[in-house]
Amino acid sequence: MEDIISLSKRRGFVYPGSEIYGGMAGMYDYGPLGVELLNNLKAAWWKAHVYDRDDFYGLDSAIFKDPRVWEASGHTTGFSDPLAECKKCNTRIRVDKELERIGVKADEKMTEAELNELFDANRDKLPCPKCGNKDFGPVHAFNLLVKTNMGDFTGDATAEPVYLPGEACQGIYLNFKNVVDTTPARVPFGIAQIGKAFRNEISPRNFLFRTRELEQADTQYFVKPHENKEAYERVKQARWDWYVQMGIRPENLRFKQHDNLVFYASDAWDVEYNFPTYGFDELEGIHDRTDYDLTQHSKFSGTDLSYVDPQSGEKYIPWILETSVGMGRMFLAFLSDAYTVDEVNGEKRIYLKFPTALAPVKVAVSPLLKNKPELVDKAREVYTMLKKEFGAVMWDDNGNIGKRYRRQDEIGTPYCVVVDFDTLEGDTADTVTVRHRDTTEQQRVQISGLVNLIRG
Ligand code: ATP
């Protein structure tokens, strides 16, 4: 993971947030290559969940919501992680995660009393990560919602806060009726959204894995009450298949069922990814949420969110099957899976084995020599043509060809095109060398065939 973090910084994938001010815990900025990878992941996810489906609708809901939303959802009272504070240096730990780390089964859904009992039984194995002392205070539930003063011009500290979303999916529930009323959507159908969420994580850690600002790609699939089981299996399988289709190695994925369900859920599984160094951990949650969300919002808002079947006239609150993945965790999983080390001509080579659809740069174009105007002019022509087609094309004329290839390998560019003297005349006129990232093989290709070759 250290190598991946270092490459991310060095090559402009991910920078620590507010770095010039010394950094800010749990915040990261995506650099020029990172934003390309992030956008490609979002586009691939959107394609699979909106464009490739007849029964899905897209949404982009506002970040700020009526504060009652978070009461109805249970976040103001129940959205907490168990916290203990070191009495010596005030470092705060997230108790369930620390217990899990030493092999004790625990999770944030346990009661305060249960967690205190487990923590007390294991205190001798849990030194403070900062000062090493084993002198923590009691465990208490810490609410993760982030408060703001949006719309409050009174300066009154006791005024009801407007929260930042603790999870992005609430916007989907709020717009369920709007989507039914304004589209051909009929149960069963789904709504997909990629939206921001904010959590006052006690200990943001592990790079992009646990951040305080995150983006969640969510689908909520609305089904008839009790018609959830079969659909849930399909939703679960589809998410697994998507990861594998997008190039994640299946041996790095596994499903894990939740032992401890929230009171309203009827089933919950995580897709776990085998993160380097950290090991298997939650990548995505797949939850069978019954009718909880729409029932709660009907109750709290006073708006009936029942669905009326247009054929049978039957009226009911649909049940919801949810998939939710953090884009940062997805980014980290894809980056980790693509990170490959091999040996070429006795030299260690690092390359990112992204499928072309995800690669931040699709193709790099070089003139063999940068001081030969005839080569540069021709290479510019090829570059402009490819840039019009693919956008994410890089001009690279720095250093010798071998160095350029290594540089492109390290950012996952699948193709390098080189314009040489053979491009300019003779039988080989208007052909270029295309070098393939994974095999390092080179082939001679007509310039007119480049677009199709890269498109694959
Ligand atoms: P965890 O147990 O790791 O805190 P969670 O069970 O609270 O996660 P959910 O509320 O189910 O997570 O959120 C759905 C998804 O959002 C997670 O599977 C994960 O991909 C992502 N996610 C949640 N919290 C964070 C975070 N702090 N940073 C990055 N991604 C997150």
Boltz pocket constraint, residues with backbone or C-beta under 6 A from the ligand:
constraints:
  - pocket:
      binder: B
      contacts: [[A, 167], [A, 199], [A, 201], [A, 208], [A, 209], [A, 210], [A, 211], [A, 212], [A, 213], [A, 214], [A, 215], [A, 216], [A, 282], [A, 283], [A, 284], [A, 285], [A, 324], [A, 325], [A, 326], [A, 327], [A, 328], [A, 329]]
      max_distance: 6.0
